[in-house]
Every structure is written in C-alpha cells, then in structure tokens.
Amino acid sequence: QVQLVESGGGLVQAGGSLRLSCAASEHTGSSYALGWFRQAPGKEREFVATISRDGGSLYYADSVKGRFTISRDNANNTVYLQMNSLKPEDTAVYYCASDSLGLSLTQFGFHYYFTAPPVPEHYDYWGLGTQVTVSS
C-alpha cells in the first residue's frame, strides 16, 4: 500500500507562490499517474493537475493552467506542484493522489496519455492533505 505525505502548504498573499511536495512510501515509478486535487470548504474535491509515470503526459485544470506546474522525481519518490500567481480562490486543502491501476490514462501502444479530465475515482491512494490559504 502506497503512503503519500504532502508538505509545503501555508499562508501566502495573492500573487505569491508556493511549492507543494508529495513524498511516496514506495517507488513512484510503480504508479501510472500522480495527481493533485483540492477541496475548499463546502465544495467537492476537484482536480488540479496530474502527470504520467514517465512524465510524458500532463493534464491541468483550466483554472490553474499557465499558473501551476506539476513535476515528478521518480528517483526521490516525490511529486511537486509549483503554484505561481496564486489567487484567493486557490484556497483549499490540497491532496496528492496515486493512480496505481492506470484508470486515469488511455494507452496508445507503449505509452499512456491523459485524454480526459481525471476524477477522484481514478486514484486509489491519497495523502491527508496540506492547507493552502491565499489572502487578498
């Protein structure tokens, strides 16, 4: 069973930046995809960004495209989310998630690609989350 631990959250002013990290208990190369989701008070958990095992396929929510960057370091079993130009509406608990079954991807030959926005049900392992608060 994969354990995921997020870090890097905090309080930042609008326009500022944060870098979230997610450390996995086992080799991240064993997961088909790693992703970030967020949940604001009173709202459903929503997709933010995801990256395939080899880093060759990325997918972002429209609300963060151009501002957030997801990356992974399989040698250190870590996935990152660089968040720039933060807005108050980015305030939420951010969760790291692992897709160990490949449900979020479509296979084309030997490669896997995201062809539709991932949903929480595609991911079977989750961290406990880290709070991000953006003040106006």
C-alpha positions as CSV (number, residue, x, y, z in Angstrom):
1,Q,0.0,0.0,0.0
2,V,1.3,3.4,-1.0
3,Q,1.5,6.1,1.6
4,L,1.6,9.7,0.4
5,V,2.6,12.7,2.6
6,E,2.1,16.3,1.4
7,S,4.0,19.3,2.6
8,G,4.7,22.9,1.6
9,G,1.3,24.4,2.3
10,G,0.8,27.7,4.1
11,L,-0.5,31.2,4.0
12,V,0.5,33.5,1.1
13,Q,-0.7,36.7,-0.3
14,A,-2.4,36.9,-3.6
15,G,0.1,36.9,-6.4
16,G,2.6,34.9,-4.4
17,S,3.9,31.4,-4.9
18,L,4.1,28.1,-3.1
19,R,5.6,24.7,-3.9
20,L,3.9,21.6,-2.7
21,S,5.7,18.3,-2.3
22,C,4.3,14.8,-2.0
23,A,6.6,12.1,-0.8
24,A,5.6,8.5,-1.5
25,S,6.5,5.5,0.6
26,E,7.4,3.4,-2.4
27,H,8.9,4.0,-5.8
28,T,6.7,6.5,-7.7
29,G,7.5,4.7,-10.9
30,S,5.1,2.0,-9.8
31,S,2.2,4.3,-10.2
32,Y,0.7,5.1,-13.6
33,A,0.0,8.6,-12.6
34,L,0.3,11.0,-9.7
35,G,-2.0,13.9,-9.3
36,W,-3.1,16.8,-7.2
37,F,-6.6,17.6,-6.2
38,R,-8.0,20.3,-3.9
39,Q,-11.1,20.8,-1.8
40,A,-12.4,24.1,-0.5
41,P,-14.8,24.3,2.5
42,G,-18.3,23.3,1.4
43,K,-17.2,22.2,-2.1
44,E,-16.5,18.9,-3.7
45,R,-12.9,17.7,-4.3
46,E,-11.7,19.0,-7.7
47,F,-8.9,18.0,-10.0
48,V,-5.9,20.3,-10.2
49,A,-3.1,18.6,-12.2
50,T,-1.7,15.2,-12.9
51,I,1.4,13.6,-14.5
52,S,2.0,10.2,-16.1
53,R,4.6,7.7,-14.9
54,D,7.3,8.8,-17.4
55,G,6.3,12.5,-17.2
56,G,5.4,12.4,-20.9
57,S,1.7,13.3,-20.4
58,L,0.4,16.2,-18.2
59,Y,-3.0,17.5,-17.6
60,Y,-4.2,20.6,-15.9
61,A,-7.5,22.0,-14.8
62,D,-8.4,25.1,-16.8
63,S,-8.5,27.2,-13.6
64,V,-4.7,26.6,-13.0
65,K,-3.3,26.3,-16.5
66,G,-0.4,28.7,-17.0
67,R,0.0,29.3,-13.3
68,F,0.7,25.8,-11.8
69,T,3.3,23.3,-12.9
70,I,3.4,19.6,-11.9
71,S,6.6,17.6,-11.9
72,R,7.8,14.3,-10.5
73,D,11.2,12.9,-9.4
74,N,11.0,9.2,-9.5
75,A,14.5,8.8,-8.1
76,N,13.3,10.5,-4.9
77,N,9.7,9.2,-5.0
78,T,8.3,12.7,-5.0
79,V,5.8,14.7,-7.0
80,Y,5.7,18.5,-6.9
81,L,3.2,21.2,-7.6
82,Q,4.7,24.7,-8.2
83,M,1.9,27.3,-7.8
84,N,2.5,30.8,-9.0
85,S,0.3,33.9,-9.3
86,L,-1.9,32.5,-6.5
87,K,-5.5,33.8,-6.1
88,P,-7.8,33.7,-3.1
89,E,-9.9,31.2,-5.0
90,D,-7.0,28.8,-4.8
91,T,-7.5,28.5,-1.1
92,A,-8.2,24.8,-0.3
93,V,-6.8,21.7,1.2
94,Y,-4.5,20.2,-1.5
95,Y,-4.3,16.4,-1.8
96,C,-1.8,14.2,-3.5
97,A,-3.1,11.0,-5.1
98,S,-1.7,8.0,-6.9
99,D,-3.3,6.0,-9.7
100,S,-1.8,2.6,-9.4
101,L,-4.2,0.9,-11.9
102,G,-3.9,3.3,-14.9
103,L,-7.6,4.3,-14.7
104,S,-6.9,8.0,-15.5
105,L,-5.0,7.3,-18.7
106,T,-5.6,5.9,-22.2
107,Q,-3.0,3.5,-23.6
108,F,-1.6,4.1,-27.1
109,G,0.9,1.5,-28.0
110,F,3.5,1.5,-25.3
111,H,2.6,4.9,-23.9
112,Y,-0.1,6.3,-21.7
113,Y,-1.8,9.7,-22.1
114,F,-4.5,11.7,-20.4
115,T,-7.3,12.1,-22.8
116,A,-10.0,13.5,-20.4
117,P,-10.0,15.3,-17.1
118,P,-9.2,12.9,-14.3
119,V,-11.7,12.4,-11.5
120,P,-11.0,11.3,-7.9
121,E,-12.3,7.8,-8.6
122,H,-9.3,7.2,-10.9
123,Y,-6.9,7.4,-7.9
124,D,-6.7,4.8,-5.3
125,Y,-4.2,6.2,-2.8
126,W,-4.4,9.5,-1.1
127,G,-2.5,11.7,1.2
128,L,-4.0,13.5,4.2
129,G,-3.7,16.9,2.5
130,T,-2.0,20.2,3.2
131,Q,-3.7,23.6,3.6
132,V,-3.1,26.4,1.2
133,T,-4.6,29.8,2.1
134,V,-4.3,32.8,-0.2
135,S,-5.2,36.1,1.3
136,S,-6.4,39.0,-0.8
